[in-house]
Amino acid sequence: MSMDFRNRLEKAIQRGQHTSDARVRAEQQRQLSEQELQNLHAQYRIELNERIENRLRELADHFPGFRFESIVSDAGWGARISRDDLAMRRSRRREEFSRLELLIRPFSAYHVLDLAGKATIRNKELFNRSFFRPLIEVDLATFTELVDNWTLEYAEVYAGKS
């Protein structure tokens, strides 16, 4: 082998090893970032879950008959208030269901904070929405304001139909 080729071969091998080392370091950093994102999601989830529970408990206190329920499931973390009523219309008995459910969906590969809301008043859907932002762009004040606004919207419409 010529000396020139031997030097080039050794340099090529070194470059390959450096590339491999860099790939391992990048993967380690990506995993660390993934863990940091999971921690950030958990922090936001805890804060928002507390807000959701407080707002829905308060709403249930203003409308007797609602049952409050904390939610911790595969679907997410949050709370639900619901009630069943019997309505008599034209001598027919009819069951009516009302509920408000607000959830923070679980951490996912999309790295977003996702707030979901479902609302039904007397068997009619009021809304079924979702609001999400990438975790690195989350403004927690926006999410807490949405929790408040969705709860207030439900209260206003429910009071108007009672």
TITOR-340667 format. One record per residue: residue in one letter; chain; x, y, z of N, C-alpha, C, CB in turn. Coordinates in steps of 0.02 Angstrom, whole numbers, plus 50000, padded with zeros to 5 digits. Glycine has a CB too. Example, Ala and Ser with C-alpha at 12.3 -4.5 7.8 and 13.67 -1.06 7.14 Angstrom:
<node a; A; <50660; 49716; 50390>; <50615; 49775; 50390>; <50660; 49835; 50390>; <50565; 49776; 50452>>
<node s; A; <50642; 49888; 50354>; <50684; 49947; 50357>; <50645; 50002; 50394>; <50704; 49970; 50286>>
//
This chain:
<node m; A; <50042; 49941; 50000>; <50000; 50000; 50000>; <50044; 50062; 50000>; <49952; 50000; 50060>>
<node s; A; <50023; 50109; 49963>; <50062; 50170; 49963>; <50048; 50209; 50026>; <50045; 50213; 49900>>
<node m; A; <50096; 50250; 50044>; <50092; 50290; 50106>; <50033; 50339; 50102>; <50158; 50328; 50118>>
<node d; A; <50022; 50368; 50044>; <49968; 50416; 50035>; <49900; 50382; 50046>; <49970; 50447; 49965>>
<node f; A; <49892; 50322; 50017>; <49829; 50287; 50025>; <49819; 50267; 50098>; <49827; 50226; 49980>>
<node r; A; <49872; 50244; 50131>; <49867; 50224; 50201>; <49845; 50282; 50245>; <49935; 50196; 50226>>
<node n; A; <49873; 50340; 50235>; <49852; 50400; 50273>; <49779; 50417; 50260>; <49897; 50461; 50254>>
<node r; A; <49759; 50415; 50198>; <49690; 50430; 50181>; <49642; 50379; 50211>; <49681; 50433; 50105>>
<node l; A; <49664; 50315; 50211>; <49623; 50262; 50240>; <49614; 50273; 50315>; <49654; 50193; 50227>>
<node e; A; <49667; 50289; 50349>; <49664; 50302; 50421>; <49619; 50363; 50436>; <49735; 50314; 50450>>
<node k; A; <49625; 50414; 50397>; <49583; 50473; 50406>; <49509; 50457; 50393>; <49605; 50530; 50360>>
<node a; A; <49496; 50416; 50343>; <49427; 50396; 50327>; <49398; 50357; 50386>; <49425; 50354; 50262>>
<node i; A; <49437; 50312; 50414>; <49415; 50273; 50471>; <49401; 50318; 50531>; <49467; 50219; 50490>>
<node q; A; <49446; 50366; 50543>; <49435; 50414; 50598>; <49372; 50455; 50588>; <49496; 50461; 50605>>
<node r; A; <49361; 50477; 50525>; <49300; 50516; 50511>; <49238; 50473; 50524>; <49301; 50540; 50438>>
<node g; A; <49241; 50411; 50504>; <49185; 50366; 50516>; <49171; 50357; 50590>; <49198; 50298; 50484>>
<node q; A; <49225; 50350; 50629>; <49217; 50343; 50702>; <49189; 50406; 50733>; <49284; 50325; 50735>>
<node h; A; <49212; 50464; 50709>; <49186; 50528; 50734>; <49112; 50535; 50718>; <49226; 50587; 50705>>
<node t; A; <49094; 50515; 50657>; <49024; 50519; 50636>; <48981; 50474; 50681>; <49015; 50499; 50562>>
<node s; A; <49006; 50415; 50694>; <48970; 50368; 50738>; <48963; 50397; 50808>; <49005; 50300; 50740>>
<node d; A; <49018; 50425; 50834>; <49017; 50455; 50901>; <48968; 50514; 50903>; <49087; 50479; 50922>>
<node a; A; <48968; 50554; 50850>; <48923; 50612; 50848>; <48850; 50589; 50845>; <48939; 50656; 50786>>
<node r; A; <48838; 50535; 50809>; <48769; 50508; 50805>; <48746; 50483; 50873>; <48766; 50451; 50753>>
<node v; A; <48791; 50450; 50910>; <48774; 50425; 50977>; <48761; 50485; 51023>; <48831; 50381; 51006>>
<node r; A; <48803; 50536; 51020>; <48793; 50596; 51062>; <48727; 50630; 51045>; <48852; 50645; 51053>>
<node a; A; <48712; 50636; 50981>; <48649; 50668; 50959>; <48589; 50628; 50985>; <48646; 50675; 50882>>
<node e; A; <48593; 50562; 50982>; <48538; 50520; 51006>; <48530; 50529; 51082>; <48551; 50446; 50989>>
<node q; A; <48586; 50532; 51118>; <48582; 50543; 51190>; <48551; 50610; 51205>; <48652; 50538; 51222>>
<node q; A; <48570; 50661; 51168>; <48542; 50728; 51178>; <48468; 50729; 51160>; <48581; 50779; 51136>>
<node r; A; <48449; 50694; 51107>; <48378; 50691; 51088>; <48338; 50657; 51143>; <48370; 50654; 51021>>
<node q; A; <48364; 50604; 51172>; <48329; 50569; 51226>; <48324; 50614; 51287>; <48365; 50504; 51243>>
<node l; A; <48376; 50650; 51301>; <48374; 50697; 51357>; <48321; 50750; 51343>; <48444; 50731; 51368>>
<node s; A; <48319; 50774; 51282>; <48268; 50823; 51263>; <48198; 50793; 51269>; <48280; 50849; 51192>>
<node e; A; <48191; 50731; 51250>; <48126; 50697; 51256>; <48105; 50694; 51329>; <48130; 50625; 51225>>
<node q; A; <48153; 50678; 51373>; <48138; 50675; 51445>; <48120; 50745; 51471>; <48198; 50646; 51484>>
<node e; A; <48156; 50795; 51448>; <48140; 50863; 51469>; <48070; 50883; 51446>; <48193; 50912; 51442>>
<node l; A; <48052; 50863; 51385>; <47986; 50879; 51360>; <47932; 50842; 51400>; <47981; 50859; 51285>>
<node q; A; <47945; 50781; 51419>; <47897; 50744; 51461>; <47889; 50778; 51528>; <47921; 50671; 51471>>
<node n; A; <47944; 50801; 51557>; <47941; 50836; 51621>; <47902; 50901; 51615>; <48012; 50850; 51648>>
<node l; A; <47913; 50937; 51561>; <47877; 51000; 51549>; <47802; 50987; 51541>; <47905; 51035; 51486>>
<node h; A; <47785; 50936; 51503>; <47715; 50917; 51495>; <47684; 50900; 51562>; <47708; 50857; 51446>>
<node a; A; <47719; 50862; 51603>; <47693; 50843; 51669>; <47682; 50904; 51712>; <47741; 50793; 51703>>
<node q; A; <47728; 50951; 51710>; <47721; 51012; 51749>; <47660; 51052; 51728>; <47785; 51057; 51742>>
<node y; A; <47651; 51061; 51663>; <47592; 51096; 51637>; <47528; 51059; 51654>; <47598; 51106; 51561>>
<node r; A; <47530; 50993; 51647>; <47471; 50952; 51661>; <47448; 50960; 51733>; <47485; 50879; 51645>>
<node i; A; <47495; 50959; 51779>; <47479; 50966; 51850>; <47446; 51033; 51864>; <47542; 50958; 51894>>
<node e; A; <47476; 51087; 51837>; <47448; 51154; 51848>; <47379; 51161; 51818>; <47495; 51207; 51819>>
<node l; A; <47371; 51137; 51756>; <47306; 51144; 51723>; <47253; 51098; 51753>; <47313; 51130; 51649>>
<node n; A; <47273; 51039; 51774>; <47226; 50993; 51805>; <47196; 51024; 51868>; <47260; 50926; 51821>>
<node e; A; <47238; 51057; 51907>; <47214; 51090; 51967>; <47164; 51146; 51949>; <47273; 51120; 52008>>
<node r; A; <47179; 51183; 51898>; <47134; 51237; 51875>; <47067; 51208; 51851>; <47167; 51277; 51818>>
<node i; A; <47071; 51155; 51812>; <47011; 51123; 51786>; <46967; 51099; 51844>; <47028; 51064; 51740>>
<node e; A; <46997; 51063; 51891>; <46959; 51036; 51948>; <46926; 51092; 51988>; <47003; 50994; 51993>>
<node n; A; <46964; 51146; 52001>; <46936; 51201; 52040>; <46877; 51234; 52004>; <46990; 51254; 52054>>
<node r; A; <46884; 51246; 51939>; <46830; 51279; 51902>; <46768; 51235; 51897>; <46855; 51298; 51831>>
<node l; A; <46777; 51171; 51885>; <46718; 51128; 51878>; <46684; 51116; 51945>; <46738; 51062; 51847>>
<node r; A; <46722; 51112; 51999>; <46691; 51106; 52066>; <46649; 51169; 52080>; <46746; 51097; 52121>>
<node e; A; <46678; 51226; 52064>; <46642; 51290; 52076>; <46578; 51293; 52034>; <46688; 51350; 52058>>
<node l; A; <46582; 51271; 51972>; <46523; 51270; 51929>; <46470; 51223; 51957>; <46543; 51250; 51857>>
<node a; A; <46491; 51164; 51978>; <46444; 51115; 52006>; <46410; 51142; 52069>; <46480; 51049; 52022>>
<node d; A; <46445; 51182; 52108>; <46416; 51212; 52168>; <46360; 51260; 52152>; <46470; 51248; 52209>>
<node h; A; <46362; 51291; 52093>; <46310; 51339; 52073>; <46249; 51306; 52042>; <46339; 51388; 52024>>
<node f; A; <46255; 51244; 52021>; <46200; 51208; 51990>; <46191; 51141; 52027>; <46211; 51196; 51914>>
<node p; A; <46149; 51140; 52078>; <46140; 51078; 52117>; <46119; 51020; 52071>; <46087; 51088; 52172>>
<node g; A; <46142; 50962; 52088>; <46126; 50902; 52049>; <46183; 50878; 52006>; <46066; 50916; 52006>>
<node f; A; <46232; 50920; 51994>; <46290; 50897; 51955>; <46335; 50855; 51999>; <46328; 50957; 51926>>
<node r; A; <46361; 50802; 51970>; <46411; 50759; 52003>; <46479; 50778; 51976>; <46396; 50683; 51991>>
<node f; A; <46527; 50786; 52022>; <46596; 50802; 52002>; <46635; 50738; 52002>; <46628; 50855; 52051>>
<node e; A; <46680; 50732; 51953>; <46722; 50673; 51948>; <46791; 50693; 51921>; <46689; 50618; 51902>>
<node s; A; <46844; 50675; 51958>; <46912; 50684; 51932>; <46924; 50630; 51880>; <46965; 50681; 51989>>
<node i; A; <46963; 50647; 51830>; <46978; 50598; 51777>; <47054; 50588; 51774>; <46951; 50622; 51708>>
<node v; A; <47074; 50526; 51779>; <47143; 50506; 51766>; <47136; 50441; 51726>; <47186; 50496; 51833>>
<node s; A; <47148; 50446; 51661>; <47139; 50387; 51618>; <47186; 50391; 51559>; <47065; 50383; 51594>>
<node d; A; <47180; 50342; 51515>; <47220; 50342; 51453>; <47202; 50402; 51409>; <47209; 50277; 51414>>
<node a; A; <47142; 50428; 51418>; <47120; 50485; 51378>; <47151; 50550; 51402>; <47044; 50491; 51380>>
<node g; A; <47171; 50553; 51466>; <47202; 50614; 51493>; <47186; 50625; 51566>; <47181; 50673; 51453>>
<node w; A; <47200; 50686; 51589>; <47190; 50706; 51658>; <47146; 50768; 51658>; <47258; 50719; 51695>>
<node g; A; <47099; 50770; 51704>; <47055; 50828; 51708>; <46997; 50813; 51753>; <47030; 50848; 51639>>
<node a; A; <46938; 50837; 51733>; <46879; 50828; 51774>; <46817; 50830; 51729>; <46875; 50881; 51829>>
<node r; A; <46761; 50807; 51760>; <46697; 50806; 51726>; <46643; 50821; 51777>; <46684; 50737; 51691>>
<node i; A; <46594; 50860; 51756>; <46533; 50866; 51795>; <46477; 50841; 51750>; <46521; 50941; 51820>>
<node s; A; <46428; 50808; 51781>; <46372; 50782; 51741>; <46310; 50775; 51784>; <46391; 50714; 51709>>
<node r; A; <46254; 50773; 51751>; <46191; 50762; 51785>; <46141; 50732; 51736>; <46163; 50827; 51815>>
<node d; A; <46095; 50694; 51764>; <46040; 50665; 51727>; <45975; 50696; 51753>; <46038; 50587; 51733>>
<node d; A; <45932; 50716; 51708>; <45868; 50745; 51726>; <45812; 50708; 51690>; <45865; 50821; 51709>>
<node l; A; <45753; 50709; 51721>; <45693; 50683; 51688>; <45651; 50743; 51668>; <45653; 50634; 51735>>
<node a; A; <45630; 50743; 51606>; <45588; 50798; 51582>; <45521; 50769; 51559>; <45622; 50837; 51523>>
<node m; A; <45468; 50803; 51576>; <45402; 50782; 51554>; <45379; 50830; 51499>; <45351; 50782; 51614>>
<node r; A; <45368; 50803; 51441>; <45345; 50843; 51385>; <45287; 50806; 51351>; <45403; 50857; 51334>>
<node r; A; <45231; 50839; 51348>; <45171; 50810; 51317>; <45158; 50740; 51344>; <45179; 50808; 51240>>
<node s; A; <45158; 50736; 51410>; <45146; 50674; 51448>; <45194; 50617; 51430>; <45075; 50652; 51436>>
<node r; A; <45252; 50635; 51403>; <45303; 50585; 51389>; <45363; 50600; 51433>; <45323; 50585; 51314>>
<node r; A; <45389; 50548; 51461>; <45448; 50554; 51503>; <45511; 50549; 51460>; <45448; 50500; 51558>>
<node r; A; <45558; 50594; 51472>; <45619; 50594; 51432>; <45679; 50606; 51478>; <45616; 50649; 51376>>
<node e; A; <45730; 50566; 51469>; <45791; 50576; 51508>; <45836; 50625; 51471>; <45829; 50508; 51519>>
<node e; A; <45864; 50673; 51510>; <45908; 50723; 51481>; <45975; 50720; 51518>; <45877; 50794; 51485>>
<node f; A; <46027; 50723; 51479>; <46095; 50716; 51505>; <46133; 50781; 51492>; <46131; 50656; 51474>>
<node s; A; <46168; 50805; 51543>; <46211; 50864; 51535>; <46280; 50849; 51564>; <46180; 50927; 51569>>
<node r; A; <46331; 50874; 51531>; <46399; 50864; 51558>; <46447; 50915; 51529>; <46423; 50792; 51543>>
<node l; A; <46500; 50926; 51567>; <46557; 50965; 51544>; <46619; 50927; 51565>; <46558; 51039; 51574>>
<node e; A; <46662; 50914; 51516>; <46724; 50876; 51529>; <46782; 50914; 51499>; <46719; 50804; 51500>>
<node l; A; <46833; 50926; 51539>; <46894; 50959; 51516>; <46953; 50914; 51533>; <46903; 51030; 51549>>
<node l; A; <46995; 50901; 51484>; <47052; 50855; 51493>; <47116; 50883; 51462>; <47036; 50788; 51461>>
<node i; A; <47171; 50866; 51494>; <47237; 50875; 51464>; <47257; 50807; 51437>; <47291; 50904; 51515>>
<node r; A; <47265; 50802; 51373>; <47281; 50737; 51343>; <47353; 50717; 51360>; <47272; 50740; 51266>>
<node p; A; <47368; 50652; 51360>; <47434; 50627; 51379>; <47490; 50652; 51332>; <47434; 50551; 51381>>
<node f; A; <47551; 50648; 51358>; <47610; 50664; 51319>; <47612; 50618; 51258>; <47675; 50656; 51362>>
<node s; A; <47631; 50645; 51201>; <47635; 50605; 51140>; <47698; 50622; 51101>; <47572; 50617; 51095>>
<node a; A; <47708; 50585; 51048>; <47766; 50596; 51005>; <47764; 50664; 50970>; <47771; 50540; 50953>>
<node y; A; <47705; 50696; 50971>; <47699; 50761; 50938>; <47724; 50819; 50982>; <47626; 50774; 50919>>
<node h; A; <47738; 50805; 51046>; <47765; 50854; 51093>; <47722; 50917; 51097>; <47836; 50873; 51072>>
<node v; A; <47657; 50906; 51109>; <47611; 50963; 51116>; <47575; 50958; 51183>; <47560; 50964; 51057>>
<node l; A; <47551; 51016; 51206>; <47505; 51018; 51262>; <47437; 51025; 51232>; <47523; 51077; 51314>>
<node d; A; <47392; 50979; 51247>; <47327; 50975; 51213>; <47271; 50976; 51265>; <47322; 50911; 51170>>
<node l; A; <47230; 51028; 51262>; <47171; 51036; 51305>; <47110; 51018; 51265>; <47166; 51108; 51334>>
<node a; A; <47070; 50970; 51290>; <47009; 50949; 51255>; <46949; 50965; 51299>; <47012; 50873; 51239>>
<node g; A; <46896; 50987; 51267>; <46834; 51002; 51303>; <46774; 50974; 51267>; <46827; 51077; 51312>>
<node k; A; <46729; 50943; 51306>; <46666; 50918; 51279>; <46610; 50944; 51323>; <46665; 50839; 51275>>
<node a; A; <46558; 50970; 51291>; <46502; 50997; 51330>; <46436; 50976; 51298>; <46507; 51074; 51335>>
<node t; A; <46391; 50953; 51340>; <46324; 50933; 51319>; <46275; 50963; 51368>; <46317; 50855; 51314>>
<node i; A; <46221; 50991; 51342>; <46167; 51018; 51384>; <46101; 50989; 51360>; <46166; 51096; 51383>>
<node r; A; <46069; 50952; 51403>; <46004; 50921; 51389>; <46005; 50883; 51323>; <45949; 50975; 51387>>
<node n; A; <46054; 50838; 51318>; <46063; 50793; 51261>; <46087; 50827; 51197>; <45999; 50757; 51246>>
<node k; A; <46102; 50891; 51199>; <46126; 50925; 51138>; <46198; 50947; 51150>; <46081; 50987; 51121>>
<node e; A; <46240; 50931; 51101>; <46310; 50949; 51106>; <46318; 51025; 51101>; <46352; 50914; 51053>>
<node l; A; <46351; 51054; 51150>; <46367; 51125; 51148>; <46433; 51136; 51112>; <46369; 51155; 51220>>
<node f; A; <46484; 51097; 51131>; <46547; 51099; 51095>; <46587; 51036; 51107>; <46588; 51161; 51116>>
<node n; A; <46633; 51024; 51060>; <46682; 50970; 51064>; <46745; 50998; 51032>; <46657; 50903; 51028>>
<node r; A; <46792; 51023; 51074>; <46849; 51060; 51048>; <46915; 51034; 51076>; <46841; 51133; 51065>>
<node s; A; <46965; 51057; 51042>; <47033; 51042; 51064>; <47076; 51104; 51049>; <47061; 50978; 51029>>
<node f; A; <47121; 51119; 51094>; <47168; 51174; 51084>; <47237; 51147; 51103>; <47148; 51238; 51125>>
<node f; A; <47285; 51155; 51059>; <47352; 51130; 51075>; <47406; 51176; 51048>; <47361; 51059; 51046>>
<node r; A; <47463; 51171; 51080>; <47522; 51209; 51060>; <47584; 51164; 51072>; <47528; 51276; 51100>>
<node p; A; <47636; 51172; 51031>; <47698; 51136; 51045>; <47723; 51154; 51115>; <47752; 51153; 50991>>
<node l; A; <47749; 51105; 51150>; <47770; 51115; 51220>; <47818; 51173; 51227>; <47801; 51052; 51247>>
<node i; A; <47862; 51182; 51179>; <47911; 51236; 51185>; <47881; 51305; 51172>; <47969; 51223; 51137>>
<node e; A; <47818; 51307; 51148>; <47786; 51371; 51134>; <47727; 51386; 51181>; <47762; 51373; 51063>>
<node v; A; <47717; 51344; 51232>; <47658; 51350; 51275>; <47661; 51414; 51316>; <47653; 51290; 51320>>
<node d; A; <47605; 51450; 51315>; <47593; 51506; 51360>; <47538; 51481; 51407>; <47572; 51573; 51321>>
<node l; A; <47556; 51464; 51468>; <47509; 51434; 51515>; <47449; 51480; 51528>; <47543; 51418; 51580>>
<node a; A; <47459; 51545; 51525>; <47404; 51592; 51536>; <47349; 51583; 51483>; <47430; 51664; 51534>>
<node t; A; <47367; 51567; 51422>; <47318; 51555; 51370>; <47276; 51494; 51386>; <47353; 51546; 51301>>
<node f; A; <47308; 51441; 51410>; <47271; 51380; 51427>; <47226; 51391; 51487>; <47321; 51322; 51440>>
<node t; A; <47250; 51426; 51538>; <47207; 51438; 51597>; <47148; 51482; 51578>; <47248; 51470; 51654>>
<node e; A; <47159; 51529; 51534>; <47105; 51572; 51511>; <47053; 51532; 51472>; <47132; 51629; 51467>>
<node l; A; <47075; 51483; 51432>; <47029; 51440; 51396>; <46987; 51398; 51444>; <47066; 51395; 51348>>
<node v; A; <47019; 51371; 51496>; <46982; 51332; 51546>; <46927; 51376; 51575>; <47029; 51305; 51602>>
<node d; A; <46944; 51436; 51594>; <46895; 51482; 51622>; <46840; 51498; 51572>; <46929; 51547; 51646>>
<node n; A; <46859; 51515; 51511>; <46810; 51535; 51460>; <46763; 51479; 51441>; <46846; 51559; 51397>>
<node w; A; <46789; 51418; 51434>; <46746; 51362; 51416>; <46697; 51347; 51474>; <46788; 51299; 51400>>
<node t; A; <46721; 51354; 51535>; <46678; 51343; 51593>; <46623; 51396; 51596>; <46719; 51342; 51658>>
<node l; A; <46642; 51458; 51586>; <46593; 51513; 51586>; <46542; 51507; 51530>; <46629; 51581; 51581>>
<node e; A; <46565; 51487; 51471>; <46520; 51477; 51415>; <46468; 51424; 51432>; <46559; 51457; 51351>>
<node y; A; <46491; 51370; 51461>; <46445; 51316; 51480>; <46394; 51342; 51532>; <46485; 51255; 51509>>
<node a; A; <46418; 51377; 51583>; <46374; 51403; 51635>; <46321; 51449; 51606>; <46415; 51441; 51688>>
<node e; A; <46340; 51492; 51560>; <46292; 51539; 51531>; <46238; 51503; 51491>; <46329; 51590; 51487>>
<node v; A; <46259; 51457; 51450>; <46210; 51421; 51408>; <46166; 51376; 51452>; <46246; 51379; 51354>>
<node y; A; <46197; 51341; 51500>; <46157; 51297; 51544>; <46105; 51338; 51582>; <46203; 51259; 51593>>
<node a; A; <46126; 51395; 51610>; <46079; 51437; 51648>; <46022; 51461; 51604>; <46117; 51497; 51679>>
<node g; A; <46036; 51475; 51541>; <45986; 51498; 51495>; <45936; 51444; 51475>; <46019; 51525; 51434>>
<node k; A; <45955; 51381; 51481>; <45910; 51326; 51462>; <45874; 51296; 51522>; <45949; 51272; 51426>>
<node s; A; <45889; 51320; 51582>; <45857; 51292; 51642>; <45789; 51322; 51655>; <45901; 51302; 51703>>
//
